Amino acid sequence: MTVFRISPAVADAFPGTLVAVVTATGLHGREPWPRTAAAQEDLERRLADGTWRPADETDPRIEAWHTAYRSFGTNPRRVRPSVDALGRRLAKKGALPRINPAVDSYNTVSVRHGLPAGAFDLDHVTGDVEIRHAEGTETFTPLGEPDTTENPKPGEIVYVDTTDVLTRHWNHRDAHRTRVTEDSTHVAFVLETLNATRDGHLLTTAADELRDLLAEHSTRTAVHHLDPAHPQVSV
């Protein structure tokens, strides 16, 4: 099993943090996922007819992440939280990216609810996963750039396992090693908010929606939660 953990320092700095960890085992990523495709098309149609728009940096959900990024030394208008970048891309192009069914599912849920989301192929995760401040000596290989190695800035919040960084700037970009592909069968998806009091219900709804999309194409799914009062969960 893999343990997901919030470090005490991150819990103290961001006491409203709530993370949903949605796990899926026995994923079938090479078959059609019609409900995911329909959910993508529904958002794009609503955007086109003006009945819905993705949250932008004026929205409290996104603004909270911009404030958090600045607190650990990241300019959020140059290095954007994932949900902010995805929403901007959708608003500009009118369409969500099509990557693979599992990734498309969490992207759709993320932008629909204005909550950052990511995923890790657990078969490529080593040891436990922790959300903590970087020391600056860790390494990171960005998604899609297998020959690139970066070092996070000291104090930057990252997801790490026992090998290296899985996500930089908390939720800006995932690592290449643990990327989710059509062949991934054991995956942990994460959805996050910094204000559980205000947005906890959104996170619960989003996690349930994601689990529903995954369940038809998995042998087993589950939802777990991390917060400062419950900073560790085994998945």
C-alpha positions as protocol buffer text, in pm:
chain_id: "A"
residue {
  index: 1
  type: MET
  ca { x: 0 y: 0 z: 0 }
}
residue {
  index: 2
  type: THR
  ca { x: 103 y: 361 z: -51 }
}
residue {
  index: 3
  type: VAL
  ca { x: 73 y: 620 z: 226 }
}
residue {
  index: 4
  type: PHE
  ca { x: -26 y: 976 z: 130 }
}
residue {
  index: 5
  type: ARG
  ca { x: 75 y: 1234 z: 390 }
}
residue {
  index: 6
  type: ILE
  ca { x: 56 y: 1610 z: 451 }
}
residue {
  index: 7
  type: SER
  ca { x: 364 y: 1733 z: 637 }
}
residue {
  index: 8
  type: PRO
  ca { x: 309 y: 1917 z: 967 }
}
residue {
  index: 9
  type: ALA
  ca { x: 464 y: 2233 z: 823 }
}
residue {
  index: 10
  type: VAL
  ca { x: 222 y: 2238 z: 529 }
}
residue {
  index: 11
  type: ALA
  ca { x: -71 y: 2161 z: 757 }
}
residue {
  index: 12
  type: ASP
  ca { x: 26 y: 2451 z: 982 }
}
residue {
  index: 13
  type: ALA
  ca { x: 74 y: 2692 z: 692 }
}
residue {
  index: 14
  type: PHE
  ca { x: -250 y: 2594 z: 518 }
}
residue {
  index: 15
  type: PRO
  ca { x: -494 y: 2479 z: 789 }
}
residue {
  index: 16
  type: GLY
  ca { x: -791 y: 2476 z: 551 }
}
residue {
  index: 17
  type: THR
  ca { x: -636 y: 2218 z: 321 }
}
residue {
  index: 18
  type: LEU
  ca { x: -852 y: 1924 z: 215 }
}
residue {
  index: 19
  type: VAL
  ca { x: -732 y: 1664 z: -36 }
}
residue {
  index: 20
  type: ALA
  ca { x: -945 y: 1387 z: -183 }
}
residue {
  index: 21
  type: VAL
  ca { x: -747 y: 1084 z: -298 }
}
residue {
  index: 22
  type: VAL
  ca { x: -952 y: 877 z: -542 }
}
residue {
  index: 23
  type: THR
  ca { x: -799 y: 538 z: -621 }
}
residue {
  index: 24
  type: ALA
  ca { x: -879 y: 306 z: -908 }
}
residue {
  index: 25
  type: THR
  ca { x: -750 y: -48 z: -954 }
}
residue {
  index: 26
  type: GLY
  ca { x: -785 y: -257 z: -1269 }
}
residue {
  index: 27
  type: LEU
  ca { x: -832 y: 43 z: -1496 }
}
residue {
  index: 28
  type: HIS
  ca { x: -914 y: -25 z: -1861 }
}
residue {
  index: 29
  type: GLY
  ca { x: -765 y: 273 z: -2041 }
}
residue {
  index: 30
  type: ARG
  ca { x: -777 y: 138 z: -2394 }
}
residue {
  index: 31
  type: GLU
  ca { x: -1154 y: 109 z: -2425 }
}
residue {
  index: 32
  type: PRO
  ca { x: -1402 y: 390 z: -2498 }
}
residue {
  index: 33
  type: TRP
  ca { x: -1526 y: 588 z: -2196 }
}
residue {
  index: 34
  type: PRO
  ca { x: -1851 y: 734 z: -2334 }
}
residue {
  index: 35
  type: ARG
  ca { x: -1955 y: 910 z: -2010 }
}
residue {
  index: 36
  type: THR
  ca { x: -1623 y: 1095 z: -1995 }
}
residue {
  index: 37
  type: ALA
  ca { x: -1654 y: 1196 z: -2360 }
}
residue {
  index: 38
  type: ALA
  ca { x: -2009 y: 1318 z: -2297 }
}
residue {
  index: 39
  type: ALA
  ca { x: -1897 y: 1519 z: -1991 }
}
residue {
  index: 40
  type: GLN
  ca { x: -1626 y: 1691 z: -2196 }
}
residue {
  index: 41
  type: GLU
  ca { x: -1867 y: 1772 z: -2475 }
}
residue {
  index: 42
  type: ASP
  ca { x: -2123 y: 1907 z: -2229 }
}
residue {
  index: 43
  type: LEU
  ca { x: -1875 y: 2156 z: -2081 }
}
residue {
  index: 44
  type: GLU
  ca { x: -1762 y: 2266 z: -2427 }
}
residue {
  index: 45
  type: ARG
  ca { x: -2123 y: 2312 z: -2539 }
}
residue {
  index: 46
  type: ARG
  ca { x: -2210 y: 2515 z: -2230 }
}
residue {
  index: 47
  type: LEU
  ca { x: -1903 y: 2731 z: -2281 }
}
residue {
  index: 48
  type: ALA
  ca { x: -1998 y: 2791 z: -2644 }
}
residue {
  index: 49
  type: ASP
  ca { x: -2355 y: 2892 z: -2564 }
}
residue {
  index: 50
  type: GLY
  ca { x: -2249 y: 3118 z: -2276 }
}
residue {
  index: 51
  type: THR
  ca { x: -2421 y: 2932 z: -1992 }
}
residue {
  index: 52
  type: TRP
  ca { x: -2096 y: 2842 z: -1814 }
}
residue {
  index: 53
  type: ARG
  ca { x: -1738 y: 2961 z: -1794 }
}
residue {
  index: 54
  type: PRO
  ca { x: -1439 y: 2809 z: -1614 }
}
residue {
  index: 55
  type: ALA
  ca { x: -1323 y: 2975 z: -1293 }
}
residue {
  index: 56
  type: ASP
  ca { x: -1049 y: 3233 z: -1348 }
}
residue {
  index: 57
  type: GLU
  ca { x: -813 y: 3415 z: -1113 }
}
residue {
  index: 58
  type: THR
  ca { x: -1091 y: 3646 z: -990 }
}
residue {
  index: 59
  type: ASP
  ca { x: -1273 y: 3343 z: -848 }
}
residue {
  index: 60
  type: PRO
  ca { x: -1204 y: 3276 z: -477 }
}
residue {
  index: 61
  type: ARG
  ca { x: -1115 y: 2914 z: -554 }
}
residue {
  index: 62
  type: ILE
  ca { x: -836 y: 3017 z: -792 }
}
residue {
  index: 63
  type: GLU
  ca { x: -739 y: 3330 z: -598 }
}
residue {
  index: 64
  type: ALA
  ca { x: -660 y: 3114 z: -294 }
}
residue {
  index: 65
  type: TRP
  ca { x: -409 y: 2914 z: -495 }
}
residue {
  index: 66
  type: HIS
  ca { x: -248 y: 3230 z: -634 }
}
residue {
  index: 67
  type: THR
  ca { x: -203 y: 3353 z: -276 }
}
residue {
  index: 68
  type: ALA
  ca { x: -55 y: 3018 z: -173 }
}
residue {
  index: 69
  type: TYR
  ca { x: 186 y: 3015 z: -467 }
}
residue {
  index: 70
  type: ARG
  ca { x: 311 y: 3363 z: -379 }
}
residue {
  index: 71
  type: SER
  ca { x: 363 y: 3253 z: -18 }
}
residue {
  index: 72
  type: PHE
  ca { x: 622 y: 2998 z: -126 }
}
residue {
  index: 73
  type: GLY
  ca { x: 788 y: 3218 z: -387 }
}
residue {
  index: 74
  type: THR
  ca { x: 612 y: 3118 z: -710 }
}
residue {
  index: 75
  type: ASN
  ca { x: 462 y: 3378 z: -943 }
}
residue {
  index: 76
  type: PRO
  ca { x: 117 y: 3228 z: -1021 }
}
residue {
  index: 77
  type: ARG
  ca { x: 76 y: 3430 z: -1339 }
}
residue {
  index: 78
  type: ARG
  ca { x: 392 y: 3277 z: -1484 }
}
residue {
  index: 79
  type: VAL
  ca { x: 360 y: 2932 z: -1325 }
}
residue {
  index: 80
  type: ARG
  ca { x: -13 y: 2874 z: -1291 }
}
residue {
  index: 81
  type: PRO
  ca { x: -203 y: 2626 z: -1075 }
}
residue {
  index: 82
  type: SER
  ca { x: -318 y: 2339 z: -1297 }
}
residue {
  index: 83
  type: VAL
  ca { x: -689 y: 2424 z: -1281 }
}
residue {
  index: 84
  type: ASP
  ca { x: -617 y: 2787 z: -1368 }
}
residue {
  index: 85
  type: ALA
  ca { x: -406 y: 2690 z: -1670 }
}
residue {
  index: 86
  type: LEU
  ca { x: -662 y: 2434 z: -1785 }
}
residue {
  index: 87
  type: GLY
  ca { x: -951 y: 2679 z: -1753 }
}
residue {
  index: 88
  type: ARG
  ca { x: -763 y: 2946 z: -1947 }
}
residue {
  index: 89
  type: ARG
  ca { x: -685 y: 2699 z: -2223 }
}
residue {
  index: 90
  type: LEU
  ca { x: -1048 y: 2589 z: -2241 }
}
residue {
  index: 91
  type: ALA
  ca { x: -1175 y: 2949 z: -2250 }
}
residue {
  index: 92
  type: LYS
  ca { x: -931 y: 3035 z: -2531 }
}
residue {
  index: 93
  type: LYS
  ca { x: -963 y: 2725 z: -2749 }
}
residue {
  index: 94
  type: GLY
  ca { x: -1320 y: 2624 z: -2669 }
}
residue {
  index: 95
  type: ALA
  ca { x: -1217 y: 2262 z: -2618 }
}
residue {
  index: 96
  type: LEU
  ca { x: -1055 y: 2046 z: -2354 }
}
residue {
  index: 97
  type: PRO
  ca { x: -745 y: 1844 z: -2444 }
}
residue {
  index: 98
  type: ARG
  ca { x: -795 y: 1476 z: -2524 }
}
residue {
  index: 99
  type: ILE
  ca { x: -510 y: 1280 z: -2359 }
}
residue {
  index: 100
  type: ASN
  ca { x: -648 y: 943 z: -2253 }
}
residue {
  index: 101
  type: PRO
  ca { x: -973 y: 849 z: -2076 }
}
residue {
  index: 102
  type: ALA
  ca { x: -841 y: 857 z: -1718 }
}
residue {
  index: 103
  type: VAL
  ca { x: -665 y: 1193 z: -1762 }
}
residue {
  index: 104
  type: ASP
  ca { x: -961 y: 1334 z: -1954 }
}
residue {
  index: 105
  type: SER
  ca { x: -1187 y: 1232 z: -1664 }
}
residue {
  index: 106
  type: TYR
  ca { x: -997 y: 1419 z: -1395 }
}
residue {
  index: 107
  type: ASN
  ca { x: -939 y: 1721 z: -1621 }
}
residue {
  index: 108
  type: THR
  ca { x: -1312 y: 1748 z: -1684 }
}
residue {
  index: 109
  type: VAL
  ca { x: -1403 y: 1718 z: -1316 }
}
residue {
  index: 110
  type: SER
  ca { x: -1127 y: 1964 z: -1223 }
}
residue {
  index: 111
  type: VAL
  ca { x: -1235 y: 2243 z: -1455 }
}
residue {
  index: 112
  type: ARG
  ca { x: -1606 y: 2184 z: -1391 }
}
residue {
  index: 113
  type: HIS
  ca { x: -1560 y: 2246 z: -1017 }
}
residue {
  index: 114
  type: GLY
  ca { x: -1265 y: 2487 z: -1021 }
}
residue {
  index: 115
  type: LEU
  ca { x: -1044 y: 2253 z: -816 }
}
residue {
  index: 116
  type: PRO
  ca { x: -689 y: 2143 z: -899 }
}
residue {
  index: 117
  type: ALA
  ca { x: -651 y: 1776 z: -987 }
}
residue {
  index: 118
  type: GLY
  ca { x: -369 y: 1540 z: -1074 }
}
residue {
  index: 119
  type: ALA
  ca { x: -288 y: 1171 z: -1085 }
}
residue {
  index: 120
  type: PHE
  ca { x: -8 y: 925 z: -1021 }
}
residue {
  index: 121
  type: ASP
  ca { x: 45 y: 578 z: -1163 }
}
residue {
  index: 122
  type: LEU
  ca { x: 97 y: 391 z: -837 }
}
residue {
  index: 123
  type: ASP
  ca { x: 294 y: 116 z: -1011 }
}
residue {
  index: 124
  type: HIS
  ca { x: 567 y: 376 z: -1068 }
}
residue {
  index: 125
  type: VAL
  ca { x: 550 y: 545 z: -726 }
}
residue {
  index: 126
  type: THR
  ca { x: 825 y: 445 z: -482 }
}
residue {
  index: 127
  type: GLY
  ca { x: 747 y: 437 z: -112 }
}
residue {
  index: 128
  type: ASP
  ca { x: 515 y: 693 z: 43 }
}
residue {
  index: 129
  type: VAL
  ca { x: 391 y: 1021 z: -103 }
}
residue {
  index: 130
  type: GLU
  ca { x: 419 y: 1342 z: 98 }
}
residue {
  index: 131
  type: ILE
  ca { x: 308 y: 1700 z: 41 }
}
residue {
  index: 132
  type: ARG
  ca { x: 590 y: 1907 z: 192 }
}
residue {
  index: 133
  type: HIS
  ca { x: 821 y: 2202 z: 147 }
}
residue {
  index: 134
  type: ALA
  ca { x: 1113 y: 2130 z: -85 }
}
residue {
  index: 135
  type: GLU
  ca { x: 1467 y: 2146 z: 42 }
}
residue {
  index: 136
  type: GLY
  ca { x: 1593 y: 2241 z: -305 }
}
residue {
  index: 137
  type: THR
  ca { x: 1811 y: 1933 z: -353 }
}
residue {
  index: 138
  type: GLU
  ca { x: 1529 y: 1716 z: -489 }
}
residue {
  index: 139
  type: THR
  ca { x: 1503 y: 1637 z: -861 }
}
residue {
  index: 140
  type: PHE
  ca { x: 1205 y: 1662 z: -1094 }
}
residue {
  index: 141
  type: THR
  ca { x: 1155 y: 1539 z: -1450 }
}
residue {
  index: 142
  type: PRO
  ca { x: 861 y: 1725 z: -1608 }
}
residue {
  index: 143
  type: LEU
  ca { x: 578 y: 1545 z: -1783 }
}
residue {
  index: 144
  type: GLY
  ca { x: 665 y: 1506 z: -2150 }
}
residue {
  index: 145
  type: GLU
  ca { x: 1032 y: 1595 z: -2096 }
}
residue {
  index: 146
  type: PRO
  ca { x: 1202 y: 1268 z: -1993 }
}
residue {
  index: 147
  type: ASP
  ca { x: 1551 y: 1408 z: -2056 }
}
residue {
  index: 148
  type: THR
  ca { x: 1501 y: 1721 z: -1843 }
}
residue {
  index: 149
  type: THR
  ca { x: 1596 y: 1745 z: -1475 }
}
residue {
  index: 150
  type: GLU
  ca { x: 1494 y: 2037 z: -1255 }
}
residue {
  index: 151
  type: ASN
  ca { x: 1538 y: 2124 z: -890 }
}
residue {
  index: 152
  type: PRO
  ca { x: 1253 y: 2287 z: -698 }
}
residue {
  index: 153
  type: LYS
  ca { x: 1324 y: 2606 z: -509 }
}
residue {
  index: 154
  type: PRO
  ca { x: 1376 y: 2570 z: -135 }
}
residue {
  index: 155
  type: GLY
  ca { x: 1042 y: 2622 z: 36 }
}
residue {
  index: 156
  type: GLU
  ca { x: 833 y: 2539 z: -272 }
}
residue {
  index: 157
  type: ILE
  ca { x: 554 y: 2296 z: -188 }
}
residue {
  index: 158
  type: VAL
  ca { x: 582 y: 1967 z: -374 }
}
residue {
  index: 159
  type: TYR
  ca { x: 450 y: 1614 z: -385 }
}
residue {
  index: 160
  type: VAL
  ca { x: 743 y: 1373 z: -338 }
}
residue {
  index: 161
  type: ASP
  ca { x: 801 y: 1000 z: -306 }
}
residue {
  index: 162
  type: THR
  ca { x: 1125 y: 829 z: -205 }
}
residue {
  index: 163
  type: THR
  ca { x: 1278 y: 882 z: -552 }
}
residue {
  index: 164
  type: ASP
  ca { x: 1206 y: 1243 z: -646 }
}
residue {
  index: 165
  type: VAL
  ca { x: 940 y: 1511 z: -695 }
}
residue {
  index: 166
  type: LEU
  ca { x: 604 y: 1402 z: -836 }
}
residue {
  index: 167
  type: THR
  ca { x: 447 y: 1749 z: -872 }
}
residue {
  index: 168
  type: ARG
  ca { x: 610 y: 2092 z: -857 }
}
residue {
  index: 169
  type: HIS
  ca { x: 455 y: 2409 z: -712 }
}
residue {
  index: 170
  type: TRP
  ca { x: 199 y: 2192 z: -526 }
}
residue {
  index: 171
  type: ASN
  ca { x: -16 y: 2131 z: -834 }
}
residue {
  index: 172
  type: HIS
  ca { x: 138 y: 2305 z: -1133 }
}
residue {
  index: 173
  type: ARG
  ca { x: 289 y: 2013 z: -1324 }
}
residue {
  index: 174
  type: ASP
  ca { x: 323 y: 1638 z: -1276 }
}
residue {
  index: 175
  type: ALA
  ca { x: 632 y: 1425 z: -1326 }
}
residue {
  index: 176
  type: HIS
  ca { x: 702 y: 1211 z: -1630 }
}
residue {
  index: 177
  type: ARG
  ca { x: 783 y: 896 z: -1431 }
}
residue {
  index: 178
  type: THR
  ca { x: 442 y: 862 z: -1267 }
}
residue {
  index: 179
  type: ARG
  ca { x: 231 y: 993 z: -1556 }
}
residue {
  index: 180
  type: VAL
  ca { x: -99 y: 820 z: -1626 }
}
residue {
  index: 181
  type: THR
  ca { x: -120 y: 649 z: -1966 }
}
residue {
  index: 182
  type: GLU
  ca { x: -369 y: 422 z: -2144 }
}
residue {
  index: 183
  type: ASP
  ca { x: -182 y: 128 z: -1990 }
}
residue {
  index: 184
  type: SER
  ca { x: -195 y: 249 z: -1628 }
}
residue {
  index: 185
  type: THR
  ca { x: -401 y: 9 z: -1418 }
}
residue {
  index: 186
  type: HIS
  ca { x: -348 y: 129 z: -1058 }
}
residue {
  index: 187
  type: VAL
  ca { x: -387 y: 505 z: -1020 }
}
residue {
  index: 188
  type: ALA
  ca { x: -433 y: 760 z: -742 }
}
residue {
  index: 189
  type: PHE
  ca { x: -611 y: 1080 z: -843 }
}
residue {
  index: 190
  type: VAL
  ca { x: -598 y: 1387 z: -617 }
}
residue {
  index: 191
  type: LEU
  ca { x: -839 y: 1681 z: -593 }
}
residue {
  index: 192
  type: GLU
  ca { x: -753 y: 1975 z: -367 }
}
residue {
  index: 193
  type: THR
  ca { x: -889 y: 2283 z: -194 }
}
residue {
  index: 194
  type: LEU
  ca { x: -727 y: 2529 z: 46 }
}
residue {
  index: 195
  type: ASN
  ca { x: -1061 y: 2626 z: 203 }
}
residue {
  index: 196
  type: ALA
  ca { x: -1241 y: 2318 z: 330 }
}
residue {
  index: 197
  type: THR
  ca { x: -1504 y: 2525 z: 511 }
}
residue {
  index: 198
  type: ARG
  ca { x: -1613 y: 2701 z: 194 }
}
residue {
  index: 199
  type: ASP
  ca { x: -1538 y: 2442 z: -72 }
}
residue {
  index: 200
  type: GLY
  ca { x: -1542 y: 2106 z: 104 }
}
residue {
  index: 201
  type: HIS
  ca { x: -1882 y: 2023 z: -42 }
}
residue {
  index: 202
  type: LEU
  ca { x: -1747 y: 2094 z: -392 }
}
residue {
  index: 203
  type: LEU
  ca { x: -1453 y: 1864 z: -329 }
}
residue {
  index: 204
  type: THR
  ca { x: -1685 y: 1587 z: -210 }
}
residue {
  index: 205
  type: THR
  ca { x: -1906 y: 1626 z: -516 }
}
residue {
  index: 206
  type: ALA
  ca { x: -1606 y: 1635 z: -751 }
}
residue {
  index: 207
  type: ALA
  ca { x: -1450 y: 1324 z: -594 }
}
residue {
  index: 208
  type: ASP
  ca { x: -1778 y: 1136 z: -624 }
}
residue {
  index: 209
  type: GLU
  ca { x: -1817 y: 1242 z: -989 }
}
residue {
  index: 210
  type: LEU
  ca { x: -1464 y: 1128 z: -1069 }
}
residue {
  index: 211
  type: ARG
  ca { x: -1519 y: 798 z: -891 }
}
residue {
  index: 212
  type: ASP
  ca { x: -1837 y: 742 z: -1093 }
}
residue {
  index: 213
  type: LEU
  ca { x: -1650 y: 802 z: -1420 }
}
residue {
  index: 214
  type: LEU
  ca { x: -1376 y: 560 z: -1315 }
}
residue {
  index: 215
  type: ALA
  ca { x: -1598 y: 289 z: -1169 }
}
residue {
  index: 216
  type: GLU
  ca { x: -1735 y: 167 z: -1502 }
}
residue {
  index: 217
  type: HIS
  ca { x: -1380 y: 100 z: -1623 }
}
residue {
  index: 218
  type: SER
  ca { x: -1217 y: -33 z: -1303 }
}
residue {
  index: 219
  type: THR
  ca { x: -1243 y: -337 z: -1083 }
}
residue {
  index: 220
  type: ARG
  ca { x: -1227 y: -131 z: -763 }
}
residue {
  index: 221
  type: THR
  ca { x: -1245 y: 236 z: -664 }
}
residue {
  index: 222
  type: ALA
  ca { x: -1227 y: 422 z: -334 }
}
residue {
  index: 223
  type: VAL
  ca { x: -1220 y: 779 z: -200 }
}
residue {
  index: 224
  type: HIS
  ca { x: -997 y: 889 z: 90 }
}
residue {
  index: 225
  type: HIS
  ca { x: -946 y: 1233 z: 246 }
}
residue {
  index: 226
  type: LEU
  ca { x: -647 y: 1416 z: 390 }
}
residue {
  index: 227
  type: ASP
  ca { x: -658 y: 1727 z: 606 }
}
residue {
  index: 228
  type: PRO
  ca { x: -455 y: 1870 z: 894 }
}
residue {
  index: 229
  type: ALA
  ca { x: -662 y: 1670 z: 1146 }
}
residue {
  index: 230
  type: HIS
  ca { x: -617 y: 1350 z: 945 }
}
residue {
  index: 231
  type: PRO
  ca { x: -283 y: 1404 z: 771 }
}
residue {
  index: 232
  type: GLN
  ca { x: -217 y: 1047 z: 657 }
}
residue {
  index: 233
  type: VAL
  ca { x: -404 y: 777 z: 465 }
}
residue {
  index: 234
  type: SER
  ca { x: -306 y: 440 z: 317 }
}
residue {
  index: 235
  type: VAL
  ca { x: -441 y: 366 z: -30 }
}
